[in-house]
Amino acid sequence: MKTPLKCCPMLTAHSIGMRLMEIGLAQARAGVALLVFAVVLLGMLTGCASLPDNAHRPASQTITDVADTRLAAVAAASMPAGNAHLSGMRLLPAGDQAFEARIALARAAEKSIDAQYYQIADDTSGRQFLRELSDAAARGVRVRILLDDLHATGEDALLAGLAARPNVELRMFNPLPARDGSVRARVLLSMHEFSRINRRMHNKLFIADNAFAISGGRNIADEYFGRSEPANFIDMDLLSTGPVVPEMAAVFDAYWNSRHAYPIGRLAGPDLDIAAARLRFEQSVRDAGAVAMPVAARDSLGQGSVATQLDDGRVALHMASVRVVADAPHKADADNESRADGVVMNGNLDLLQSARSEVLVASPYFIPGRRTMEVLQKAADSDVSVSVMTNSLATTDEPLAHFGYARYRVALLKMRVALYELMPEDEDERASIADGPHGSLGRLHAKLAVVDQRWLSIGSMNMDRRSAHSNTEMSLIVDSLALAGQITRLLRTERMPQSYQVRYTDDTRRRLEWIEPNGSNPVVYAGEPDSTWGRRLRLSVLASLVDEDLL
C-alpha cells in the first residue's frame, strides 16, 4: 500500500479523480486549472478546516529499566555470550506468524509497548491488535501508539476511546485538518495544506519492553496477514533483539515527541463524549479476540512460531551487525521543498553502489528516477548482476505507479537488468482481474534488497520517488550471510518462478515480451498480460500527466 498521493498510498487506484486534483496542485497545469479553482472555491464556501493551535504533547522517552522483565530474560537467553555488539534477528515471511508474533509480544510485555504504523485498519486484525494493547495497558504496561492520520478516516472516536484508558497514549502523525467524511472528502477539504498533507509517515515499528522489535513492510490490516478477500500482500518483517532495539526506540521517540504528532483527544474535538468513546471502543474490540487465526507450525523457511519460542524461553535467531537508517520526522515539514533524496533512500543507494557481484531488489512500486538509474548503470558497467522484482499490472494495487515504472523498462533491460513481474496465481484469478482495478490473491509488498548475498536491506521504503522525497521511512541494513541467503532463496525459488520475466526484443519489432515459466514450454506474451488495451491506454495517459513524486 502506498501513500498520497498513491502502503504501501494515500489514494488507491480507484481514486482517479483525486489523482487529477493532485496533478492540479502539484504542477498547476493549465488543463486542470479549473479543478484547482473548484477546490479553492469549495474551501471558501465551507470554511478551511485547521488543526488545533495548542496541541499539548508531553514529552516522554523509551523505558529502559527493563532488565527484570521476562522478555529481557528471553532476549538474553536467545543471544550467545561474547557478541554484545551484534543483534539477534529472524525473518517473518508468513503473515500468520507475523501477526501472532506481535500478539505474543504484546501479551508478554510488562513495562512498555511502542507501536508506530502508517495504518491500523478498523478490521478484524486491527481490532485484535488494539484489544491486545488495551489489555496490556490494563496490566499496567505503558502503551504509546503513533499512527499516520491518512487512513484513520472515521476512527477518531474509536481511537480516542482507546486513548482514554489508563496507561494509553495515542498520537496522530501529520493529521489532516478535516476530520469527517471519507478519505477523498477529507483530502479535498484539506487541500489548502496540500504541501504538508502530501507528506506521510510510512514507518512500521513495534517494540515490546525495549527488548524485542518487529519492523519491515507490514501495516496492521487483514490483507497483510493473509486474512483478506480477494487480495493479500506478500510481505516481509524482521524480528530483532539486542543493541539494534534501543536504536529503533530512539527513532520512535523522535517521532513521538515531534511537533507533527498530535494527541488524538485534541483532534477528536471538544464535543467528543469520552465515556461514549470508551464504550464504543470496548464494543468494537470485545469480540475481536474470539476470531481465531490459524497459524502454521512452520513457515516457508522452516521456522517455528515466535509465540511458541517465547513460551519456551528462547527464540532462534541469527547474529548480525545491523545499521538503522531512518528519515527524521522533519521530513514532513510543509516547507520542506528539497528534491534531494532522503536518508533512507541514500542509505539504500549506497548499499547498491557497494555491490561487487550481485544485486537483488524486491519493491512493489519501483520508479527508479535518475539517481537509481545511474547507480544501476554503474553496476552494469562493472559486470554486477542486477535483478529487480516488482508487481505486474495484473497484480499491482497501484496501476498508475506501475505505469511510472513502465517508462523505465526498456532502459533497464538495455542495461541488462533482469526484470521480474509477479503473476496472478491461476487462470480463474486472471479472468476476474483483467478488466478491474484489483490485483490477484498475491500482491508483492515486501521492500528488500540483497547485495553480494551478504548484505540485506529491509524496511518500509519503496524504491520510488514518493519514498525518496515525501514519505518518512525506516530500514535496517543487515550484514548476515544467513539472512541474505534466506531472502535470496525465497526470491529465486518462490517468487521468480511465479513471475513473468520481461525481455526486450531489439530487432526489427523492438518490443517488450513477457515470459511465463511453464516447464520446458514457456509462454510468450507480446503485450502486457492480463489487461485490456483500453485499460492500458487510459492508465498510461493518466500516469504521463502526474509528476513521479506523486505516483
Backbone torsions as a table, in degrees:
resi	resn	phi	psi	omega
1	MET	NA	137.0	-179.8
2	LYS	-106.8	-166.1	-174.1
3	THR	-130.4	-175.8	-174.3
4	PRO	-59.4	152.4	-12.2
5	LEU	-111.3	73.4	179.2
6	LYS	-132.3	NA	NA
7	CYS	NA	-10.1	126.8
8	CYS	-45.7	NA	NA
9	PRO	NA	148.9	173.8
10	MET	-58.8	-42.5	179.8
11	LEU	-123.3	141.7	-178.5
12	THR	-95.8	-177.3	-169.5
13	ALA	-62.4	-28.8	-177.4
14	HIS	-73.5	-10.5	-176.1
15	SER	-92.0	52.6	-177.4
16	ILE	-61.5	-39.5	179.8
17	GLY	-59.9	-40.4	178.4
18	MET	-66.5	-34.7	177.6
19	ARG	-59.9	-38.7	179.2
20	LEU	-65.2	-36.4	175.5
21	MET	-61.1	-41.0	179.4
22	GLU	-60.5	-43.0	-179.3
23	ILE	-56.4	-46.1	-177.3
24	GLY	-61.9	-44.0	-176.6
25	LEU	-76.9	-34.9	-176.4
26	ALA	-76.0	-35.3	-172.2
27	GLN	-122.7	-12.6	178.7
28	ALA	51.9	42.6	-179.4
29	ARG	-73.0	147.0	-175.9
30	ALA	-59.3	-34.6	-176.2
31	GLY	-66.4	-16.5	-180.0
32	VAL	-121.3	16.1	-179.8
33	ALA	-59.1	-34.9	179.9
34	LEU	-62.8	-36.5	177.8
35	LEU	-65.6	-40.7	177.8
36	VAL	-61.1	-45.3	179.3
37	PHE	-59.6	-40.3	-179.2
38	ALA	-64.1	-39.7	178.7
39	VAL	-64.6	-45.4	179.1
40	VAL	-60.8	-44.1	179.8
41	LEU	-62.9	-40.4	177.9
42	LEU	-60.4	-41.3	177.8
43	GLY	-63.8	-38.3	179.7
44	MET	-67.5	-36.4	-176.6
45	LEU	-76.4	-35.5	-174.2
46	THR	-98.2	-13.9	-175.6
47	GLY	87.3	129.6	-176.5
48	CYS	-76.2	124.7	175.8
49	ALA	-68.4	153.6	-179.2
50	SER	-144.8	159.3	178.0
51	LEU	-82.0	155.9	178.6
52	PRO	-61.9	141.9	-177.5
53	ASP	-69.9	-38.9	-173.4
54	ASN	-117.0	85.1	179.1
55	ALA	-92.4	88.9	-178.1
56	HIS	-64.4	119.8	-176.9
57	ARG	-132.9	87.6	179.5
58	PRO	-57.1	133.2	179.4
59	ALA	-71.4	144.8	173.5
60	SER	-147.9	160.1	-176.4
61	GLN	-128.0	165.1	177.6
62	THR	-58.8	137.8	174.2
63	ILE	-76.8	119.1	-176.2
64	THR	-103.7	-13.0	-179.4
65	ASP	-84.1	74.3	-173.0
66	VAL	-123.3	9.8	-174.6
67	ALA	-61.7	-24.6	-177.7
68	ASP	-90.8	7.9	-179.4
69	THR	-87.6	157.7	179.0
70	ARG	-65.5	-37.9	179.6
71	LEU	-64.9	-37.5	176.5
72	ALA	-64.3	-37.8	178.4
73	ALA	-66.5	-41.0	177.9
74	VAL	-65.4	-41.1	178.1
75	ALA	-60.1	-44.4	-179.9
76	ALA	-64.1	-40.5	-179.7
77	ALA	-69.0	-22.2	-177.7
78	SER	-87.9	-8.6	-176.3
79	MET	-109.0	127.0	177.4
80	PRO	-66.7	149.6	179.7
81	ALA	-67.2	150.7	175.0
82	GLY	84.1	12.1	179.4
83	ASN	-127.7	46.1	-173.3
84	ALA	-62.8	-23.8	-178.1
85	HIS	-85.9	-10.2	-179.2
86	LEU	-98.6	157.2	175.6
87	SER	-110.6	155.3	176.5
88	GLY	-98.1	134.6	-172.7
89	MET	-141.1	151.7	177.3
90	ARG	-150.6	131.4	177.9
91	LEU	-73.4	147.8	175.3
92	LEU	-123.8	82.7	-177.5
93	PRO	-79.5	-24.9	-174.3
94	ALA	-94.0	132.5	-178.4
95	GLY	-62.3	-39.8	-177.7
96	ASP	-64.3	-44.4	178.7
97	GLN	-70.0	-33.0	179.2
98	ALA	-64.9	-39.8	177.7
99	PHE	-69.8	-46.0	-179.5
100	GLU	-59.8	-36.6	179.6
101	ALA	-62.1	-42.4	177.9
102	ARG	-63.2	-43.9	-179.7
103	ILE	-65.2	-41.9	-180.0
104	ALA	-63.1	-42.0	178.3
105	LEU	-65.6	-40.5	178.5
106	ALA	-62.0	-40.6	-179.3
107	ARG	-71.4	-27.8	-178.9
108	ALA	-86.9	-17.3	-175.7
109	ALA	-62.6	142.0	-179.8
110	GLU	-119.2	-24.3	-175.5
111	LYS	-123.9	-39.2	-174.6
112	SER	-153.9	147.3	168.8
113	ILE	-134.9	127.3	174.5
114	ASP	-120.2	124.6	-177.8
115	ALA	-127.6	126.6	-178.8
116	GLN	-129.0	116.9	-175.5
117	TYR	-142.6	151.1	171.5
118	TYR	-73.0	-35.0	-179.8
119	GLN	-146.3	132.9	164.0
120	ILE	-123.3	105.4	-171.8
121	ALA	-77.1	153.5	173.6
122	ASP	-87.7	66.9	177.8
123	ASP	-135.0	-169.6	-175.2
124	THR	-58.7	-47.7	-179.0
125	SER	-65.2	-43.5	179.9
126	GLY	-62.9	-42.4	-179.5
127	ARG	-69.6	-37.8	175.6
128	GLN	-62.9	-43.6	179.5
129	PHE	-60.3	-49.1	-179.1
130	LEU	-65.5	-35.5	177.4
131	ARG	-62.4	-42.5	179.7
132	GLU	-64.4	-37.6	177.1
133	LEU	-66.7	-39.1	177.1
134	SER	-63.5	-43.0	178.4
135	ASP	-64.0	-37.7	177.5
136	ALA	-63.4	-42.8	178.2
137	ALA	-61.1	-37.7	178.7
138	ALA	-63.8	-25.2	176.3
139	ARG	-82.1	-5.5	-178.8
140	GLY	103.7	5.9	178.1
141	VAL	-77.4	133.0	174.5
142	ARG	-76.9	124.5	-177.1
143	VAL	-117.2	123.9	174.4
144	ARG	-119.5	126.2	-179.7
145	ILE	-121.6	123.9	177.0
146	LEU	-118.0	119.0	-171.7
147	LEU	-128.0	131.9	172.0
148	ASP	-63.4	142.4	-169.9
149	ASP	-80.4	-20.0	-166.8
150	LEU	-56.9	-51.3	-174.0
151	HIS	-93.0	13.3	178.5
152	ALA	-91.8	22.8	-179.5
153	THR	-54.8	128.2	178.1
154	GLY	77.4	5.3	-175.1
155	GLU	-105.1	4.6	-175.8
156	ASP	-55.4	-49.8	-177.2
157	ALA	-65.3	-42.1	178.8
158	LEU	-60.2	-48.8	-177.5
159	LEU	-69.9	-37.3	177.1
160	ALA	-65.0	-35.0	176.4
161	GLY	-63.3	-38.2	175.4
162	LEU	-67.4	-44.9	-177.1
163	ALA	-66.7	-19.6	179.2
164	ALA	-76.5	-9.9	179.0
165	ARG	-78.3	149.0	177.3
166	PRO	-57.6	143.8	175.1
167	ASN	73.9	8.3	179.8
168	VAL	-116.5	131.7	169.1
169	GLU	-125.2	139.1	-179.5
170	LEU	-137.3	124.8	-179.6
171	ARG	-124.0	146.3	179.5
172	MET	-105.5	131.3	-177.1
173	PHE	-91.0	129.7	175.8
174	ASN	49.1	60.0	-172.9
175	PRO	-69.0	151.1	170.8
176	LEU	-75.8	139.9	179.5
177	PRO	-66.2	-32.8	177.8
178	ALA	-80.7	126.1	-173.7
179	ARG	-102.4	-23.1	-172.4
180	ASP	-105.6	156.6	176.5
181	GLY	95.7	-175.5	179.5
182	SER	-73.0	171.1	175.7
183	VAL	-56.5	-44.6	-177.9
184	ARG	-61.7	-44.8	-179.3
185	ALA	-65.7	-41.1	179.9
186	ARG	-63.0	-41.4	179.3
187	VAL	-64.3	-45.2	179.4
188	LEU	-58.4	-42.0	-177.7
189	LEU	-81.3	-1.3	177.9
190	SER	-114.6	8.9	-173.9
191	MET	-64.2	-21.1	177.2
192	HIS	-67.1	-9.3	175.9
193	GLU	-122.2	35.2	-173.4
194	PHE	-56.9	-42.1	-176.2
195	SER	-61.6	-24.9	177.1
196	ARG	-89.4	-49.8	-173.7
197	ILE	-70.9	-14.6	174.8
198	ASN	-70.1	-12.7	-177.5
199	ARG	-100.8	118.7	-174.1
200	ARG	-120.9	152.5	175.3
201	MET	-87.4	108.8	-173.9
202	HIS	-100.8	1.6	-177.4
203	ASN	-62.5	150.9	173.6
204	LYS	-134.2	119.1	-174.5
205	LEU	-155.7	137.2	176.9
206	PHE	-137.0	124.5	-176.7
207	ILE	-128.8	130.5	178.4
208	ALA	-118.7	122.0	177.7
209	ASP	53.5	28.0	-179.7
210	ASN	50.3	27.1	-176.9
211	ALA	-116.9	-41.7	177.7
212	PHE	-127.5	146.3	177.8
213	ALA	-137.4	150.5	172.2
214	ILE	-123.7	125.1	177.7
215	SER	-134.5	169.4	178.3
216	GLY	143.5	-137.5	-171.6
217	GLY	-104.9	-12.0	-170.7
218	ARG	-85.3	132.3	163.3
219	ASN	-84.8	-175.9	176.9
220	ILE	-105.3	96.0	179.5
221	ALA	-163.4	155.9	-174.1
222	ASP	-54.8	-39.0	-174.1
223	GLU	-69.8	-11.7	177.1
224	TYR	-89.1	-10.3	-174.5
225	PHE	-125.0	22.5	175.7
226	GLY	70.8	27.3	-174.7
227	ARG	-116.6	12.8	-172.6
228	SER	-114.4	153.9	172.4
229	GLU	-126.5	136.6	2.8
230	PRO	-93.8	-6.1	-169.3
231	ALA	-119.6	141.5	173.6
232	ASN	-132.7	151.9	-179.9
233	PHE	-88.8	140.1	169.9
234	ILE	-91.9	113.7	-168.8
235	ASP	-136.9	-178.5	-178.8
236	MET	-150.9	133.0	172.6
237	ASP	-121.2	169.8	179.7
238	LEU	-134.2	123.2	173.3
239	LEU	-89.4	131.9	-175.0
240	SER	-134.0	150.1	168.7
241	THR	-146.5	168.3	-177.2
242	GLY	98.1	-160.5	-172.6
243	PRO	-63.7	-19.4	179.7
244	VAL	-69.3	-25.6	-175.5
245	VAL	-67.7	-48.6	175.5
246	PRO	-59.5	-30.6	176.5
247	GLU	-66.1	-42.1	176.6
248	MET	-68.2	-34.8	177.4
249	ALA	-62.8	-35.6	177.2
250	ALA	-65.5	-35.5	175.2
251	VAL	-63.4	-45.2	177.9
252	PHE	-58.3	-46.7	-178.8
253	ASP	-58.2	-40.5	-179.7
254	ALA	-61.3	-41.9	178.3
255	TYR	-71.7	-41.5	-178.7
256	TRP	-60.1	-40.2	-177.7
257	ASN	-92.4	6.7	178.9
258	SER	-70.3	154.0	176.2
259	ARG	-70.7	-10.4	177.1
260	HIS	-83.6	-7.3	-177.5
261	ALA	-97.3	116.0	-176.1
262	TYR	-110.3	128.2	174.1
263	PRO	-57.1	135.6	-175.8
264	ILE	-59.4	-32.2	-179.6
265	GLY	-62.7	-32.5	178.9
266	ARG	-73.9	-28.4	-178.9
267	LEU	-84.3	-33.1	-176.7
268	ALA	-66.9	-21.4	173.9
269	GLY	98.6	156.4	-176.1
270	PRO	-69.4	-17.7	-177.9
271	ASP	-84.7	-3.8	-178.3
272	LEU	-67.4	127.9	175.0
273	ASP	-84.2	104.2	-174.7
274	ILE	-61.9	-41.3	179.9
275	ALA	-62.0	-41.7	178.9
276	ALA	-67.5	-37.1	179.2
277	ALA	-65.1	-40.8	177.5
278	ARG	-63.4	-40.8	179.1
279	LEU	-64.5	-41.5	178.9
280	ARG	-62.3	-42.0	178.8
281	PHE	-61.1	-47.3	-178.7
282	GLU	-60.1	-41.5	179.8
283	GLN	-67.6	-36.7	-177.4
284	SER	-68.3	-36.8	-174.5
285	VAL	-101.0	-5.5	-173.0
286	ARG	-54.5	-47.1	-175.0
287	ASP	-93.4	-0.8	-175.1
288	ALA	-63.0	-39.7	-177.9
289	GLY	-67.5	-16.5	-179.4
290	ALA	-80.8	-10.8	-179.9
291	VAL	-83.9	106.5	-176.7
292	ALA	-74.8	142.6	175.6
293	MET	-119.5	108.5	178.4
294	PRO	-59.7	138.4	179.7
295	VAL	-125.3	125.4	179.9
296	ALA	-66.1	146.5	179.7
297	ALA	-64.6	-32.9	-179.3
298	ARG	-135.4	146.0	175.2
299	ASP	-92.9	-172.7	-176.7
300	SER	-67.3	-12.9	176.2
301	LEU	-98.9	3.8	-179.9
302	GLY	80.7	15.2	-176.6
303	GLN	-90.8	139.7	173.7
304	GLY	-75.8	171.7	-174.9
305	SER	-71.6	147.5	177.2
306	VAL	-63.7	-39.8	-178.7
307	ALA	-58.2	-45.0	179.7
308	THR	-63.5	-41.7	-179.3
309	GLN	-69.7	-35.3	174.6
310	LEU	-61.5	-42.9	177.9
311	ASP	-62.4	-33.3	-179.8
312	ASP	-78.7	-11.8	176.2
313	GLY	91.7	5.6	178.9
314	ARG	-155.8	132.2	179.1
315	VAL	-106.6	131.6	178.7
316	ALA	-73.7	119.6	-173.5
317	LEU	-134.0	159.4	170.6
318	HIS	-103.6	133.4	178.4
319	MET	-82.1	137.0	-176.1
320	ALA	-156.4	155.0	168.9
321	SER	-87.0	132.1	-172.2
322	VAL	-132.0	142.0	173.7
323	ARG	-121.5	128.1	176.8
324	VAL	-87.8	126.1	178.1
325	VAL	-120.8	117.6	-174.2
326	ALA	-140.8	138.4	170.9
327	ASP	-70.4	149.1	176.1
328	ALA	-80.5	152.0	-179.5
329	PRO	-61.5	-23.7	-179.7
330	HIS	-70.3	-4.7	171.8
331	LYS	-60.7	-21.2	179.6
332	ALA	-87.3	3.9	179.3
333	ASP	-60.4	138.6	-179.0
334	ALA	-63.1	-32.5	-177.3
335	ASP	-91.7	11.7	178.4
336	ASN	-82.3	89.3	-176.3
337	GLU	-97.5	11.4	-178.8
338	SER	-62.8	135.4	175.1
339	ARG	-97.4	7.1	179.1
340	ALA	-74.8	151.1	177.7
341	ASP	-65.9	149.0	179.3
342	GLY	-76.6	176.0	-176.6
343	VAL	-60.1	-42.3	-176.3
344	VAL	-69.7	-43.0	176.2
345	MET	-61.9	-43.2	178.3
346	ASN	-60.6	-41.7	179.0
347	GLY	-62.3	-40.5	179.7
348	ASN	-71.2	-38.5	178.1
349	LEU	-67.5	-36.8	175.2
350	ASP	-60.8	-40.3	178.4
351	LEU	-62.9	-45.6	-179.7
352	LEU	-63.1	-37.3	-179.8
353	GLN	-67.6	-21.3	-179.0
354	SER	-79.5	-7.1	-174.3
355	ALA	-61.9	139.9	176.7
356	ARG	-114.6	-21.6	-177.4
357	SER	-136.1	-39.4	-171.8
358	GLU	-153.5	142.5	172.9
359	VAL	-130.5	128.9	171.6
360	LEU	-119.4	128.0	179.7
361	VAL	-125.7	133.5	170.5
362	ALA	-123.7	121.4	-179.1
363	SER	-148.8	126.3	-177.8
364	PRO	-65.8	-31.5	179.4
365	TYR	-125.7	105.8	-172.8
366	PHE	-117.2	102.2	177.3
367	ILE	-127.7	91.7	-164.4
368	PRO	-66.7	-38.5	-176.2
369	GLY	72.0	177.8	-172.7
370	ARG	-61.8	-49.7	-173.2
371	ARG	-64.8	-44.9	179.8
372	THR	-63.9	-38.9	177.1
373	MET	-62.3	-39.1	178.1
374	GLU	-63.7	-41.8	179.2
375	VAL	-63.5	-44.1	-179.7
376	LEU	-67.7	-34.9	177.0
377	GLN	-64.7	-41.3	177.7
378	LYS	-63.8	-38.4	177.7
379	ALA	-63.0	-44.2	178.9
380	ALA	-62.8	-40.6	179.5
381	ASP	-64.4	-23.9	179.8
382	SER	-97.7	13.0	178.9
383	ASP	62.1	30.8	172.8
384	VAL	-83.8	130.5	177.3
385	SER	-76.4	125.3	-177.4
386	VAL	-122.9	127.8	175.3
387	SER	-127.4	135.4	179.2
388	VAL	-123.7	130.4	175.4
389	MET	-116.5	132.6	178.2
390	THR	-146.4	-174.8	177.6
391	ASN	-80.2	150.7	167.2
392	SER	-82.5	170.7	175.9
393	LEU	-60.6	-30.4	-178.8
394	ALA	-72.4	-28.3	-174.7
395	THR	-105.6	-14.6	-176.2
396	THR	-71.0	148.8	171.0
397	ASP	-95.0	1.1	-178.7
398	GLU	-133.3	77.2	-175.9
399	PRO	-62.9	-30.3	177.0
400	LEU	-65.7	-40.2	176.4
401	ALA	-63.6	-37.1	178.4
402	HIS	-60.2	-39.8	179.6
403	PHE	-72.5	-25.1	170.4
404	GLY	-63.3	-41.0	176.0
405	TYR	-67.2	-38.9	-175.1
406	ALA	-59.7	-27.1	178.2
407	ARG	-60.3	-24.8	-174.0
408	TYR	-100.1	-6.2	-170.8
409	ARG	-58.3	-49.7	-177.2
410	VAL	-62.2	-44.7	179.9
411	ALA	-61.5	-40.3	178.5
412	LEU	-64.4	-44.2	-179.1
413	LEU	-66.0	-35.4	176.5
414	LYS	-67.6	-22.7	173.8
415	MET	-80.4	-2.2	-176.3
416	ARG	73.4	24.8	171.1
417	VAL	-77.0	128.3	176.9
418	ALA	-82.0	123.3	-178.1
419	LEU	-108.2	129.5	176.9
420	TYR	-123.7	131.3	179.7
421	GLU	-121.6	122.4	-174.1
422	LEU	-58.9	132.4	-179.9
423	MET	-90.5	156.7	163.7
424	PRO	-61.5	160.2	-169.8
425	GLU	-83.9	-28.7	-179.4
426	ASP	-153.5	173.5	-174.4
427	GLU	-65.0	-40.6	179.9
428	ASP	-61.9	-39.1	179.2
429	GLU	-63.0	-43.5	-178.5
430	ARG	-63.1	-41.3	-179.0
431	ALA	-63.9	-32.2	-176.2
432	SER	-78.6	-18.0	-174.5
433	ILE	-112.7	-6.7	-172.7
434	ALA	-58.1	-34.4	-177.3
435	ASP	-108.8	6.8	-175.3
436	GLY	-116.4	171.9	-176.2
437	PRO	-84.5	-7.0	-172.2
438	HIS	-98.0	156.2	-178.9
439	GLY	-92.8	-167.3	-176.0
440	SER	-84.2	-174.7	177.5
441	LEU	-65.7	-18.3	176.9
442	GLY	-122.3	115.4	176.5
443	ARG	-120.1	126.3	178.2
444	LEU	-63.4	131.2	175.0
445	HIS	-135.9	-8.2	179.9
446	ALA	-68.0	144.0	179.3
447	LYS	-118.9	100.6	-170.3
448	LEU	-136.6	151.3	167.7
449	ALA	-145.5	135.4	177.0
450	VAL	-122.7	129.4	-178.4
451	VAL	-120.7	125.3	175.8
452	ASP	54.9	29.0	-179.8
453	GLN	52.2	28.5	179.7
454	ARG	-133.5	-42.4	-174.9
455	TRP	-100.6	137.1	-178.8
456	LEU	-128.8	131.5	170.6
457	SER	-112.1	129.9	179.1
458	ILE	-144.6	133.6	-178.7
459	GLY	179.0	-148.0	-174.8
460	SER	-100.8	-6.2	-170.0
461	MET	-85.2	125.1	168.6
462	ASN	-81.2	149.7	177.3
463	MET	-83.1	70.1	-179.1
464	ASP	-146.8	175.9	-173.8
465	ARG	-75.4	-29.1	178.6
466	ARG	-64.1	-47.1	178.0
467	SER	-64.4	-34.8	-178.8
468	ALA	-68.8	-40.1	-168.5
469	HIS	-111.6	-35.1	-166.9
470	SER	-110.7	-35.9	-178.1
471	ASN	-93.3	150.8	168.7
472	THR	-86.8	144.3	-174.3
473	GLU	-141.8	165.2	172.5
474	MET	-144.4	138.2	176.3
475	SER	-136.3	156.6	169.6
476	LEU	-111.0	131.9	174.8
477	ILE	-108.3	115.9	-166.1
478	VAL	-115.8	132.9	175.4
479	ASP	-99.4	96.1	-176.9
480	SER	-156.0	114.8	175.0
481	LEU	-62.0	-36.5	-176.7
482	ALA	-67.6	-50.6	-177.5
483	LEU	-69.1	-41.7	176.8
484	ALA	-61.7	-37.8	178.0
485	GLY	-66.1	-39.0	178.2
486	GLN	-62.8	-45.1	179.3
487	ILE	-63.9	-43.6	179.8
488	THR	-58.6	-44.3	180.0
489	ARG	-65.4	-40.8	179.0
490	LEU	-61.7	-44.3	-179.4
491	LEU	-65.9	-43.1	-173.9
492	ARG	-78.8	-32.6	-174.9
493	THR	-98.9	-22.2	-177.9
494	GLU	-113.6	-45.9	-171.9
495	ARG	-87.2	-48.3	-178.4
496	MET	-63.3	-40.0	176.3
497	PRO	-65.7	-14.8	177.3
498	GLN	-103.7	23.5	-175.3
499	SER	-128.6	150.8	166.6
500	TYR	-72.6	136.7	166.5
501	GLN	-97.6	128.6	-176.3
502	VAL	-93.9	137.4	176.2
503	ARG	-136.7	158.1	179.9
504	TYR	-113.4	121.2	179.2
505	THR	-89.3	99.6	-175.0
506	ASP	-87.2	57.6	176.7
507	ASP	-120.7	-153.1	-178.0
508	THR	-64.6	-26.0	-178.6
509	ARG	-81.5	-33.2	179.3
510	ARG	45.5	70.3	-177.7
511	ARG	-139.0	163.5	173.8
512	LEU	-87.3	146.3	174.1
513	GLU	-132.9	146.1	178.7
514	TRP	-112.1	125.1	-176.0
515	ILE	-105.4	116.9	176.6
516	GLU	-94.7	121.0	179.1
517	PRO	-60.6	135.4	179.2
518	ASN	-155.5	59.5	-177.9
519	GLY	62.6	-128.8	-179.7
520	SER	-87.2	0.7	-179.0
521	ASN	-125.8	69.4	-179.6
522	PRO	-61.2	148.1	179.9
523	VAL	-96.8	132.3	-177.8
524	VAL	-110.7	127.7	176.7
525	TYR	-109.9	133.1	-179.6
526	ALA	-90.5	-4.4	177.7
527	GLY	-139.9	167.0	-179.0
528	GLU	-52.7	117.3	-175.0
529	PRO	-67.8	152.7	171.4
530	ASP	58.1	39.6	176.8
531	SER	-151.2	158.1	179.4
532	THR	-95.1	157.5	178.9
533	TRP	-62.0	-41.6	-178.6
534	GLY	-64.0	-41.5	179.2
535	ARG	-66.0	-41.8	178.9
536	ARG	-61.6	-42.6	-179.5
537	LEU	-64.7	-46.0	-178.6
538	ARG	-60.3	-47.2	-178.6
539	LEU	-69.4	-36.2	179.0
540	SER	-62.6	-42.8	179.2
541	VAL	-64.5	-46.2	-179.7
542	LEU	-62.2	-44.2	-178.9
543	ALA	-63.2	-33.0	-179.1
544	SER	-68.1	-19.5	-178.1
545	LEU	-89.0	-15.5	-171.9
546	VAL	-100.4	133.0	175.4
547	ASP	-58.5	142.3	-177.4
548	GLU	-59.8	-28.6	179.3
549	ASP	-66.9	-16.1	-179.4
550	LEU	-102.1	-4.9	-179.0
551	LEU	-79.6	NA	NA
